[in-house]
Amino acid sequence: MTPAVPDEAKLDELVGTEFPGGEFTFERWWVRLVNECALADPADEAGSPVFVFLAATSAMGVSWERLWSWFGARESDGPMAGEIHTVLHRPLRVGGTYAVRGRIESARRKRGARTGVFDLVGYRLDLHETSGELAASCTSSILFPRERR
Amino acid sequence: MTSVRPGDALPDYRVGPVSAEKMKTMSALMRDANPIHFDVAAVRALGLGDRVINQGPLNQAYVVSLLGRWAGGAHRVRELRLRHLGAVHAGDRLRAHGTVLDVSEQDGELLVRCEVGLDVLGGDPVLSGTATVHVGG
């Protein structure tokens, strides 16, 4: 069933929606394979900011399809990545386990010259040490094209 | 490294040809079911060309490698802000590049802010943004 596209009032209501969250452990074999795929120096281990996004989205507690459905979209509607802003407060460690928490930060309907009408959704995911201290954050945006629906 | 100045160019980092096999492995590692990363037929059906499309985090990782090779490791990248501008397809050759914007000291650490980007060689820009990197001891 096609999810309903939210109107602008509903978009406002979705701001603040929290992700169920979860936990992520940087297993050595997984870090090694990701670095191989990325052509990265193996000595970097889990030091790259890219691991923040990978861990955070793996343990955000919802699938991508579920996240799209919150905004009345499916994979086939072509949601697009906008920006990603990653901040590392401390190095991420191989073997380390991190709690992932996050929320929808913004959701606005916009019109672009190339894209037409689209919804711009911002979400933030944080990685916390088991001690509770904030290790890293990533704030990303997704564009949901609307004119094709 | 302490002689870093605004306007200095980082040594380019060249990547490619980008591997479709690595995309396939990355899809499994990310549990990313989007077929544009491993199924050419799906890419064609969406009108996105005739080669599979690289994952965004891999594109970002090439920019991190540019910075890490220059600064002494990926862990030295403290902040990264990137805007997605275009796609990378299997077989593309890429250039990651950067320029120093400013240098500052914070809590005894030398931090360098850079403008960074990733382009398809002979094609369009893929990523552009800024990064803050710790340099020196």
Interface residues (C-beta under 8 A of the other chain):
Chain A: W30 L33 V34 E36 C37 A38 L39 A40 D41 A43 D44 G47 S48 P49 V50 F53 L54 T57 S58 W64 E75 G78 M80 A81 G82 E83 I84 H85 T86 V87 L88 P91
Chain B: V15 K22 M23 T25 M26 L29 M30 R31 D32 A33 N34 L46 G56 P57 L58 Q60 A61 Y62 V64 S65 G68 R69 G73 A74 H75 V77 R78 E79 L80 R81 L82 R83 H84 G129
